[in-house]
Amino acid sequence: MTTAVANPRSPDVRLKPFLTISGICHGALILLMALAGYFNFRGQQWAASGGGEAIDVKLVGNTGLPMPKEPSLNDSQIVDPSKSLWKSDVQPEPPKPQQQKEIAPPDLKQVPDFQTLQKYNKKPPPPPRRKDVLGPKKENPENAVPGPRSGAANIPVGPSTIPGTSPTAGPALQAQTGGDFGARYPWYVSAVTRRLHQNWQQNQNMIDPAVRAARQAQTTVTFRIYKDGTVKDLKITQPSGNSSMDNSAWRAMLSANSMPPLPNDYTGSYVDVTFTFDLGLAQ
Amino acid sequence: MLTLLTLIPLLFCSSSFAQDWIKAQTGLGAENKPRIAVADFAARQDATKSHSALFTQVVRDDLSYSGIVDLVSPSFYPTQQPSVPSELRYMDWTASQLNSQYVAFGNLSEANSEVAIQAWMFDVTNPSSQPVVGKVYRGAATDDQVRIFAHQFADEIIMKLSGGTPGIASTHIAFVSARSGHKEIWIMDYDGANQHQLTHLNGIALTPRWSPDASRIAFTCYNPTPEICMYSLDANKVVAFPKFRGTNSAPTWSPDGMQIIFSSSMNGNPELYSIDSNGGRPKRLTYEHGASTSPSWNPKTGQTVAFVSDRSGIPKLYMMNSDGTNTVALDVPDKGYLIDPAWSPNGQILAFSWRRPDDNYDLYLMDIGSRNIVQITRNAGRNERPSWAPDGRHLVFESTRSGTRQIWSMLADGSEARQLTTSGHNESPNWSIR
């Protein structure tokens, strides 16, 4: 049997240098791999030493949780520049007369009697005089000290603007009612109006500043209050045309998801309410 | 027979039923608070005079401090004041110098050490209307009981006139007082009356926090090291709660009352842990260097917790989810220490105490959505540890403005600050839900 054997002593085939070079290259490769592995994964080593429990990292989208806003590069918010002495817009125009509002149509399921029909046919009341009592509306005369007049804080949320002095009570809140609910329970109507007024104040920041300054937009909503105070059938029946205004009115309604229960001695089971959020009103 | 059948439907359309409806509107201007007068409640017997005066005074104080109504000054009241509805003369009260829209009145009578109080509230701008509130209260003829009834009546009025905001007249405030020689947990009515001691541990008790159903108070007690302790108002004593190594303090309750988050250094660094409110194993929430403490759980959503941490070098406010994830810093546009965060009941505003570089500790409010900040105390001593009332309109806090550290309350815009405690050293108040 013949075996091919490399002749180690052949002068023209020398293995040693090639073996050496091969060894060096292989060694370098292995060293590189080891180094790469060490540098890539050494972070993991450190994390594992920090305690037994994994840190849960979730990708949280805007799923409706109250996520804090990204910090924005605003100036200091403690001094609100929009309340400074220098105001860019001039006196607002004198108050417009109250526009003719749609009166809710009579309930056609029952044949309304003549008395009831009379109510729906009568003229709307004259525009409220409250706005004219102090003369044409003047935001801030040139040298007036700016700021809230009732000690209300500048933070535009409800609790801080409610307390403090208030102007003396004017004529009763302008509200129209049908049936005899309003005649018997004007305090309930005032309470509902007051509640929605506060809720709207808390959400007023959502309104586009230009729309707010123009003081014209109105949004009308309708809803039904049941005997126990639950609110149902909420709809915007007359949008203002500006979505930020409508949204602020909607949010104001949603924060008031239940009203106080209807008065104990009221015999009906619910009351329909048509409510207007009007930027043009002084109060 | 047929005619009878045709007549039956007629029974069902008895009177014409016009569905009641309301139309109303509002602008964004300042609120028009309703004006209410509280007549002197009549005493049917001479012996009752002190109680009727007390009842009248407490109702007046409760209404004027509510921030919801304007109390017409008693100096303008007519000389003849009603004690029953038939004696009410509407014109007296709507006269120009009074200009009130509502009048509360009634009478007290006592027999066999039992008092009976009849109380009404009428809308005087509307002579034909029914009373808005009509109540009879019966109970022991003691000052304390008369106070309780007066608070209930005031709350009833506030509930009716505010359109749903609860009155706070029957609520209580827990606080820490050192007047007995040791710092113990005390309790008082929201107006400072009826202060009495709850714990008798003869050690140090701090940071009381009411549970959401007001049945228990969690607090920090030194036993001898700081631990979380639990006082049960049902049992009127301190009940058992697990103890841990290190310093354990500053409990806060979840809105459903099932869990408590507190600060503990059981693993070295003060970190936040959550635990079942009946005891159990704590679960760690924060993993940062630096101390994390003073947690406050959002009472409306239960999703977020505000707390104080000095991981950046100085105490600042942070907010994280209630499972410890997603921590964000609540940055403020100035330097200084920020401490004592407290969420408002609607979960939108954070009250805290801030020591700005040249200033004292003052109370600030931050609207979480917009990060707007407003300062509500100024130039009035050191003001710390605010706590909100359940109506979201009042705050109770500790202040050194009178020279000693005392408990004060005020409206949430900083107005009408009033001192509630006077004796000894008092601090760390917490307002209960009822």
Contacts between the chains, C-beta under 8 A, distances in Angstrom:
chain1	res1	chain2	res2	distance
A	50	B	287	7.1
A	51	B	287	6.8
A	53	B	284	7.1
A	55	B	287	6.7
A	56	B	323	7.4
A	56	B	324	7.9
A	56	B	325	5.8
A	57	B	325	7.6
A	58	B	325	6.4
A	60	B	325	7.7
A	60	B	326	6.1
A	65	B	301	7.9
A	65	B	303	5.8
A	65	B	321	8.0
A	66	B	301	6.0
A	66	B	303	6.6
A	66	B	304	6.7
A	66	B	347	7.5
A	66	B	368	7.2
A	66	B	369	7.7
A	68	B	319	6.1
A	68	B	328	5.1
A	68	B	330	7.6
A	68	B	368	6.7
A	68	B	371	7.9
A	69	B	369	7.1
A	69	B	370	7.5
A	69	B	371	6.5
A	71	B	331	5.6
A	71	B	371	7.5
A	75	B	333	7.7
A	76	B	333	3.9
A	76	B	334	7.3
A	77	B	333	6.7
A	77	B	370	7.9
A	77	B	371	6.8
A	77	B	372	4.9
A	77	B	373	5.8
A	78	B	333	6.7
A	78	B	334	7.9
A	78	B	373	5.6
A	78	B	374	7.2
A	78	B	375	6.9
A	80	B	372	7.9
A	101	B	23	7.3
A	103	B	23	7.8
A	104	B	21	5.4
A	104	B	23	7.0
A	106	B	18	7.5
A	107	B	18	6.7
A	107	B	19	4.9
A	110	B	13	7.3
A	110	B	16	5.9
A	110	B	17	5.9
A	110	B	18	7.4
A	111	B	16	7.4
A	112	B	16	6.8
A	112	B	18	6.4
A	113	B	16	4.7
A	116	B	16	6.9
A	116	B	18	4.6
A	149	B	30	7.2
A	150	B	30	5.6
A	151	B	413	6.0
A	151	B	414	7.6
A	151	B	415	4.9
A	152	B	30	7.2
A	152	B	413	5.5
A	153	B	365	7.1
A	153	B	374	4.5
A	153	B	376	6.4
A	153	B	412	7.7
A	153	B	413	4.3
A	153	B	414	6.6
A	154	B	372	7.9
A	154	B	374	5.5
A	155	B	349	7.7
A	155	B	365	5.6
A	155	B	367	5.8
A	155	B	372	5.4
A	155	B	373	7.4
A	155	B	374	3.8
A	156	B	367	7.4
A	156	B	370	7.7
A	156	B	372	6.8
A	157	B	348	6.5
A	157	B	349	6.0
A	157	B	367	5.3
A	158	B	392	7.5
A	159	B	344	6.8
A	159	B	349	7.0
A	159	B	392	5.1
A	159	B	393	5.0
A	159	B	412	3.9
A	159	B	413	7.3
A	160	B	365	6.6
A	160	B	374	6.6
A	160	B	376	7.5
A	160	B	412	5.2
A	160	B	413	4.0
A	160	B	414	7.8
A	161	B	30	7.4
A	161	B	31	7.8
A	161	B	413	6.9
A	162	B	31	5.9
A	162	B	67	5.8
A	162	B	68	7.7
A	162	B	393	6.3
A	162	B	413	7.7
A	163	B	67	4.0
A	163	B	393	6.5
A	163	B	411	3.8
A	163	B	412	7.0
A	163	B	413	5.3
A	163	B	415	5.6
A	163	B	416	6.9
A	164	B	411	7.6
A	164	B	413	6.1
A	164	B	415	5.4
A	166	B	30	6.1
A	166	B	31	6.2
A	166	B	32	6.3
A	166	B	33	4.7
A	166	B	70	6.5
A	167	B	30	7.0
A	167	B	32	7.0
A	168	B	35	7.9
A	168	B	99	6.4
A	169	B	32	6.1
A	169	B	33	7.6
A	169	B	34	7.1
A	169	B	35	4.9
A	169	B	70	7.6
A	169	B	99	6.0
A	169	B	101	6.2
A	170	B	32	6.4
A	172	B	101	7.7
A	172	B	125	5.9
A	173	B	24	6.8
A	173	B	32	7.2
A	174	B	24	7.5
A	174	B	25	7.0
A	175	B	22	6.3
A	175	B	23	6.3
A	175	B	24	4.0
A	175	B	25	7.8
A	176	B	22	7.6
A	176	B	23	4.5
A	176	B	24	7.9
A	177	B	20	7.0
A	177	B	21	6.7
A	177	B	22	4.9
A	177	B	23	7.1
A	178	B	18	6.4
A	178	B	19	7.4
A	178	B	20	6.1
A	178	B	21	4.5
A	178	B	22	7.8
A	179	B	18	5.0
A	179	B	19	6.5
A	179	B	20	3.2
A	179	B	21	6.8
A	180	B	20	7.1
A	181	B	20	3.8
A	181	B	21	7.6
A	181	B	22	6.4
A	182	B	20	7.9
A	182	B	22	6.0
A	183	B	126	7.5
A	183	B	128	7.2
A	183	B	129	7.6
A	184	B	128	7.6
A	184	B	129	5.5
A	184	B	130	6.5
A	185	B	129	6.9
A	185	B	130	8.0
A	186	B	123	6.2
A	186	B	125	7.1
A	186	B	126	5.3
A	186	B	129	6.9
A	187	B	34	7.8
A	187	B	102	7.2
A	187	B	123	5.0
A	187	B	129	7.8
A	187	B	132	5.1
A	187	B	160	6.6
A	187	B	161	6.5
A	188	B	160	7.8
A	189	B	22	5.5
A	189	B	24	6.0
A	190	B	34	6.6
A	190	B	161	7.5
A	191	B	160	6.6
A	191	B	161	5.7
A	191	B	162	6.3
A	191	B	163	3.7
A	191	B	164	7.7
A	192	B	22	7.5
A	192	B	24	6.9
A	192	B	163	5.3
A	193	B	24	4.7
A	193	B	25	7.8
A	193	B	26	5.6
A	193	B	163	7.7
A	194	B	31	6.7
A	194	B	32	8.0
A	194	B	34	7.9
A	194	B	161	7.8
A	194	B	162	6.7
A	194	B	163	5.2
A	195	B	162	6.9
A	195	B	163	3.1
A	195	B	164	5.6
A	195	B	165	7.6
A	196	B	26	6.0
A	196	B	163	7.8
A	197	B	26	4.2
A	197	B	27	8.0
A	197	B	31	6.2
A	198	B	31	7.1
A	200	B	26	6.5
A	200	B	28	6.6
A	201	B	28	6.3
A	202	B	348	7.7
A	204	B	28	5.6
A	205	B	370	6.1
A	212	B	28	7.8
A	229	B	164	7.7
A	255	B	346	8.0
A	256	B	163	7.9
A	256	B	164	7.2
A	258	B	164	7.1
A	259	B	163	6.7
A	259	B	164	6.2
A	260	B	159	6.7
A	260	B	160	6.9
A	260	B	163	5.9
A	260	B	164	4.9
A	263	B	130	7.5
A	265	B	130	5.9
A	268	B	19	7.7
A	268	B	20	5.6
A	271	B	20	5.1
A	271	B	21	6.7
A	271	B	22	6.0
A	272	B	19	6.4
A	272	B	20	7.3
A	272	B	21	4.2
A	272	B	22	7.3
A	273	B	21	7.0
A	273	B	22	4.8
A	273	B	23	7.6
A	273	B	24	7.2
A	274	B	21	6.9
A	274	B	22	7.2
A	274	B	23	4.5
A	274	B	24	7.8
A	275	B	23	7.5
A	275	B	24	5.6
A	275	B	25	6.7
A	275	B	26	7.7
A	276	B	23	7.8
A	276	B	24	7.6
A	276	B	25	3.8
A	276	B	26	7.7
A	277	B	25	7.4
A	277	B	26	6.4
A	278	B	25	5.2
A	278	B	26	7.0
A	278	B	27	5.5
A	279	B	27	6.6
A	279	B	28	6.4
A	280	B	27	6.8
A	281	B	25	6.4
A	281	B	26	6.6
A	281	B	27	2.8
A	281	B	28	7.8
A	281	B	29	7.0
A	282	B	27	5.8
A	282	B	29	4.9
A	283	B	26	7.1
A	283	B	27	5.3
A	283	B	29	4.3
A	283	B	30	6.7
A	283	B	31	7.3
A	283	B	32	5.6
